[in-house]
């Protein structure tokens, strides 16, 4: 059996790190009563108030029906409200509602503590260099994704 090259090993490490981050965060945030899809939806609604469910589904990489259920629950629990889209009455825009800020603060506290622990012992210049590498990888993947959507490989 051949050994994986450095790029392949790096790719597997990225996947493992993302999985472990999700697992630890999920465990630490369980008491909040939100699913991962719900807190991710809240995160994007906070960043982009007024986005619609189709945009949210694409961002979360979920089917529209699944996002509909997530949003239904967030509306029911008082975190999100749907507002008519002034340009298309068939669509609804998503906005933070009543209890949203309080929950986001709780989520951010957990995420902040986890981030501090994850990066403990890593020099700021190493973090900056790694971030630059990841941004380049992300840009390349976005280009490849766009090309794939346009029928190119």
Secondary structure, DSSP 8 states (H G I E B T S, - for coil): -----HHHHHHHHHHHHHHHHHHHHHHHHGGGT--HHHHHHHHHHHHTTT-BHHHHHHHHT--HHHHHHHHHHHHHTTSEEEEEETTEEEEEEEEE-TTHHHHHHHHHHHHHHHHHHHHTT--HHHHHHHHHHHHHHHHHHHHHHHHHHTT--
